[in-house]
Amino acid sequence: MTIDQLKDQIPDFAKDVRLNLASMMPDETLSSQRKYGLLLASAIATRNPIVTAAMESAACAAITPAAVEAATSAASVIRDEQRILPLRSSRL
């Protein structure tokens, strides 16, 4: 599945996600390495296999294997933060 196909499957209630994805793809502020690394890390952090597979396919075609590895590592940090954040909030 391509990023465009994935974007087309995003339901209307998540229109802002679809718009953010659409606006980020042509944006040249970030290098391809950073853009696709960010997309891949975010996709992995969602824990959605369809989203992850689509972004991984796009990223592997656009960035180096080392950048894919770095994005995967970044996703593990994101997931840890998602797990720890509720614990921190409950202590406030």
Z-matrix of the N, CA and C atoms (Angstrom, degrees):
N
C 1 1.444
C 2 1.528 1 108.70
N 3 1.310 2 115.88 1 134.50
C 4 1.461 3 120.54 2 178.43
C 5 1.525 4 110.25 3 -86.17
N 6 1.314 5 115.35 4 169.23
C 7 1.466 6 119.72 5 177.31
C 8 1.526 7 110.20 6 -63.17
N 9 1.327 8 117.30 7 -39.66
C 10 1.474 9 119.65 8 178.14
C 11 1.525 10 111.46 9 -63.21
N 12 1.318 11 117.59 10 -40.48
C 13 1.464 12 120.51 11 177.47
C 14 1.523 13 110.44 12 -64.84
N 15 1.314 14 116.23 13 -40.73
C 16 1.457 15 120.46 14 177.06
C 17 1.525 16 110.31 15 -62.22
N 18 1.318 17 115.38 16 -46.37
C 19 1.475 18 120.65 17 179.74
C 20 1.524 19 110.63 18 -58.08
N 21 1.324 20 117.27 19 -40.32
C 22 1.460 21 121.51 20 -179.83
C 23 1.524 22 112.64 21 -66.33
N 24 1.320 23 117.76 22 -22.00
C 25 1.458 24 121.35 23 -179.80
C 26 1.526 25 113.37 24 -89.08
N 27 1.312 26 117.16 25 -7.79
C 28 1.465 27 119.56 26 179.52
C 29 1.526 28 108.27 27 -70.63
N 30 1.337 29 117.66 28 124.12
C 31 1.470 30 120.65 29 -176.34
C 32 1.528 31 112.58 30 -69.01
N 33 1.313 32 115.06 31 163.12
C 34 1.462 33 121.04 32 -177.21
C 35 1.521 34 113.40 33 -60.29
N 36 1.339 35 117.85 34 -31.30
C 37 1.471 36 118.17 35 -179.42
C 38 1.527 37 111.60 36 -67.29
N 39 1.329 38 117.23 37 -16.31
C 40 1.466 39 121.63 38 177.09
C 41 1.529 40 110.24 39 -112.19
N 42 1.318 41 115.50 40 34.38
C 43 1.463 42 121.02 41 -177.00
C 44 1.521 43 112.24 42 -56.39
N 45 1.327 44 117.61 43 -35.30
C 46 1.462 45 119.86 44 179.98
C 47 1.524 46 111.77 45 -63.41
N 48 1.318 47 117.54 46 -35.20
C 49 1.464 48 121.29 47 176.79
C 50 1.528 49 109.52 48 -65.46
N 51 1.323 50 115.75 49 -44.18
C 52 1.467 51 120.85 50 178.57
C 53 1.525 52 110.83 51 -61.18
N 54 1.322 53 117.35 52 -43.09
C 55 1.461 54 121.62 53 179.78
C 56 1.529 55 111.39 54 -67.12
N 57 1.328 56 117.08 55 -40.24
C 58 1.467 57 120.79 56 178.06
C 59 1.522 58 110.89 57 -62.87
N 60 1.317 59 116.03 58 -43.06
C 61 1.461 60 120.05 59 178.88
C 62 1.526 61 110.59 60 -64.83
N 63 1.320 62 115.94 61 -43.20
C 64 1.470 63 120.04 62 179.81
C 65 1.524 64 111.86 63 -63.68
N 66 1.315 65 117.37 64 -37.14
C 67 1.463 66 119.48 65 -178.46
C 68 1.521 67 112.11 66 -79.55
N 69 1.309 68 117.51 67 -25.47
C 70 1.455 69 120.36 68 -178.19
C 71 1.534 70 112.41 69 -77.10
N 72 1.306 71 117.72 70 -33.77
C 73 1.462 72 120.29 71 -174.82
C 74 1.532 73 113.20 72 -60.52
N 75 1.319 74 120.14 73 -47.51
C 76 1.472 75 118.11 74 -179.88
C 77 1.533 76 113.94 75 -82.11
N 78 1.328 77 117.68 76 -8.47
C 79 1.464 78 122.12 77 -177.87
C 80 1.529 79 109.99 78 -63.89
N 81 1.309 80 117.12 79 129.94
C 82 1.459 81 121.41 80 -178.17
C 83 1.531 82 112.49 81 -105.22
N 84 1.341 83 116.52 82 13.66
C 85 1.458 84 120.50 83 178.39
C 86 1.531 85 110.78 84 -64.18
N 87 1.317 86 115.95 85 -42.29
C 88 1.463 87 121.30 86 177.82
C 89 1.524 88 109.70 87 -96.27
N 90 1.313 89 115.78 88 148.37
C 91 1.459 90 119.48 89 172.94
C 92 1.533 91 108.69 90 -67.59
N 93 1.310 92 116.59 91 162.38
C 94 1.473 93 119.94 92 177.66
C 95 1.521 94 111.02 93 -58.33
N 96 1.321 95 116.60 94 -40.49
C 97 1.472 96 120.22 95 179.39
C 98 1.528 97 110.36 96 -57.14
N 99 1.314 98 116.25 97 -47.78
C 100 1.471 99 120.10 98 -177.56
C 101 1.522 100 111.79 99 -71.55
N 102 1.329 101 116.37 100 -42.66
C 103 1.464 102 120.39 101 -178.18
C 104 1.526 103 111.01 102 -61.47
N 105 1.330 104 116.34 103 -52.49
C 106 1.463 105 119.33 104 -178.34
C 107 1.522 106 111.72 105 -71.12
N 108 1.318 107 117.64 106 -30.19
C 109 1.464 108 120.29 107 173.99
C 110 1.517 109 111.18 108 -64.35
N 111 1.316 110 116.36 109 -43.16
C 112 1.464 111 121.57 110 177.68
C 113 1.523 112 111.06 111 -64.07
N 114 1.319 113 116.47 112 -45.63
C 115 1.470 114 120.49 113 178.76
C 116 1.528 115 111.03 114 -60.83
N 117 1.323 116 116.46 115 -44.20
C 118 1.461 117 120.00 116 -179.03
C 119 1.525 118 111.36 117 -66.49
N 120 1.320 119 117.79 118 -46.80
C 121 1.468 120 120.35 119 179.26
C 122 1.523 121 111.26 120 -59.96
N 123 1.315 122 116.53 121 -42.13
C 124 1.468 123 120.35 122 178.99
C 125 1.521 124 111.05 123 -65.62
N 126 1.326 125 116.49 124 -40.42
C 127 1.461 126 120.57 125 179.61
C 128 1.528 127 111.23 126 -63.73
N 129 1.329 128 116.11 127 -45.38
C 130 1.462 129 119.80 128 179.38
C 131 1.525 130 110.00 129 -61.56
N 132 1.310 131 117.00 130 -39.44
C 133 1.471 132 121.40 131 -178.81
C 134 1.528 133 112.36 132 -65.64
N 135 1.330 134 117.79 133 -23.07
C 136 1.473 135 119.63 134 177.97
C 137 1.515 136 112.09 135 -70.38
N 138 1.342 137 116.22 136 -21.95
C 139 1.467 138 122.84 137 -177.11
C 140 1.531 139 112.06 138 64.36
N 141 1.317 140 116.36 139 20.10
C 142 1.461 141 121.00 140 177.12
C 143 1.525 142 107.42 141 -97.88
N 144 1.334 143 117.63 142 116.00
C 145 1.465 144 119.33 143 -174.91
C 146 1.531 145 114.20 144 -63.78
N 147 1.309 146 118.25 145 -31.02
C 148 1.468 147 121.11 146 179.56
C 149 1.524 148 109.99 147 -70.04
N 150 1.321 149 116.40 148 -46.55
C 151 1.466 150 121.61 149 178.76
C 152 1.527 151 109.79 150 -63.07
N 153 1.323 152 115.91 151 -45.61
C 154 1.460 153 120.45 152 -179.30
C 155 1.526 154 111.32 153 -61.38
N 156 1.325 155 117.05 154 -45.00
C 157 1.470 156 120.31 155 -179.23
C 158 1.524 157 111.56 156 -63.00
N 159 1.328 158 116.71 157 -41.52
C 160 1.473 159 120.00 158 -179.97
C 161 1.520 160 111.15 159 -64.65
N 162 1.310 161 116.74 160 -45.40
C 163 1.463 162 119.80 161 -179.09
C 164 1.525 163 111.65 162 -70.86
N 165 1.319 164 116.77 163 -35.78
C 166 1.459 165 119.57 164 178.73
C 167 1.531 166 110.45 165 -65.16
N 168 1.315 167 116.31 166 -40.54
C 169 1.466 168 120.24 167 177.65
C 170 1.526 169 111.10 168 -61.89
N 171 1.324 170 116.09 169 -45.99
C 172 1.468 171 120.58 170 179.58
C 173 1.524 172 111.13 171 -65.88
N 174 1.324 173 116.40 172 -42.16
C 175 1.467 174 120.39 173 -177.97
C 176 1.528 175 111.44 174 -66.42
N 177 1.315 176 116.87 175 -42.58
C 178 1.471 177 120.06 176 -178.99
C 179 1.521 178 111.83 177 -62.82
N 180 1.316 179 116.58 178 -27.60
C 181 1.463 180 120.47 179 178.42
C 182 1.524 181 112.05 180 -82.03
N 183 1.342 182 117.13 181 -17.13
C 184 1.466 183 119.96 182 -172.07
C 185 1.524 184 114.64 183 -112.99
N 186 1.333 185 117.69 184 -22.40
C 187 1.461 186 119.24 185 -174.40
C 188 1.526 187 110.88 186 -129.77
N 189 1.317 188 115.63 187 169.17
C 190 1.459 189 121.55 188 -177.77
C 191 1.529 190 111.14 189 -73.34
N 192 1.317 191 117.25 190 157.13
C 193 1.470 192 119.66 191 175.07
C 194 1.530 193 112.45 192 -57.49
N 195 1.312 194 117.49 193 -33.98
C 196 1.472 195 119.98 194 177.68
C 197 1.522 196 111.31 195 -64.84
N 198 1.322 197 116.79 196 -37.64
C 199 1.469 198 120.38 197 178.21
C 200 1.533 199 110.80 198 -69.58
N 201 1.321 200 116.87 199 -36.44
C 202 1.471 201 120.34 200 175.57
C 203 1.524 202 109.17 201 -62.30
N 204 1.323 203 116.50 202 -44.27
C 205 1.470 204 121.49 203 178.07
C 206 1.532 205 110.93 204 -60.97
N 207 1.319 206 117.19 205 -42.24
C 208 1.469 207 121.38 206 179.17
C 209 1.525 208 110.93 207 -64.62
N 210 1.323 209 117.00 208 -40.20
C 211 1.465 210 120.77 209 178.75
C 212 1.524 211 110.89 210 -65.29
N 213 1.317 212 116.21 211 -38.93
C 214 1.466 213 120.71 212 177.52
C 215 1.524 214 110.69 213 -64.02
N 216 1.311 215 116.49 214 -40.77
C 217 1.467 216 121.02 215 176.74
C 218 1.522 217 110.91 216 -64.74
N 219 1.319 218 116.43 217 -42.26
C 220 1.471 219 120.52 218 178.54
C 221 1.522 220 110.67 219 -61.79
N 222 1.325 221 116.33 220 -37.41
C 223 1.472 222 119.98 221 179.46
C 224 1.520 223 111.32 222 -63.11
N 225 1.320 224 117.50 223 -35.13
C 226 1.464 225 119.01 224 179.02
C 227 1.519 226 110.76 225 -66.42
N 228 1.326 227 116.94 226 -34.51
C 229 1.465 228 120.65 227 176.53
C 230 1.534 229 109.97 228 -67.72
N 231 1.324 230 116.09 229 -42.47
C 232 1.469 231 120.40 230 178.27
C 233 1.526 232 109.70 231 -59.86
N 234 1.324 233 116.97 232 -45.68
C 235 1.469 234 120.47 233 -179.77
C 236 1.514 235 111.42 234 -62.94
N 237 1.330 236 117.12 235 -39.33
C 238 1.462 237 119.80 236 177.02
C 239 1.523 238 110.64 237 -62.04
N 240 1.311 239 116.68 238 -42.88
C 241 1.467 240 120.40 239 178.59
C 242 1.527 241 110.97 240 -63.64
N 243 1.332 242 117.10 241 -38.71
C 244 1.464 243 120.10 242 178.01
C 245 1.515 244 111.03 243 -63.55
N 246 1.314 245 116.35 244 -34.66
C 247 1.457 246 121.25 245 -179.60
C 248 1.520 247 111.06 246 -75.86
N 249 1.323 248 117.70 247 -37.82
C 250 1.461 249 122.36 248 -175.47
C 251 1.523 250 112.33 249 -82.65
N 252 1.316 251 118.50 250 -33.20
C 253 1.456 252 121.72 251 -175.49
C 254 1.522 253 113.81 252 -53.77
N 255 1.337 254 120.51 253 -45.34
C 256 1.471 255 118.20 254 177.14
C 257 1.518 256 112.98 255 -60.90
N 258 1.332 257 117.50 256 -33.29
C 259 1.464 258 120.13 257 177.69
C 260 1.522 259 111.01 258 -66.04
N 261 1.320 260 116.78 259 -41.23
C 262 1.463 261 120.78 260 178.00
C 263 1.524 262 111.08 261 -64.93
N 264 1.318 263 116.81 262 -41.90
C 265 1.466 264 121.75 263 -178.33
C 266 1.520 265 111.00 264 -64.48
N 267 1.322 266 117.59 265 -36.82
C 268 1.470 267 120.33 266 -177.81
C 269 1.523 268 111.89 267 -71.02
N 270 1.308 269 117.31 268 -17.70
C 271 1.469 270 120.37 269 -179.96
C 272 1.522 271 112.68 270 -89.46
N 273 1.323 272 117.99 271 -8.45
C 274 1.461 273 120.38 272 -178.31
C 275 1.495 274 112.44 273 -76.30
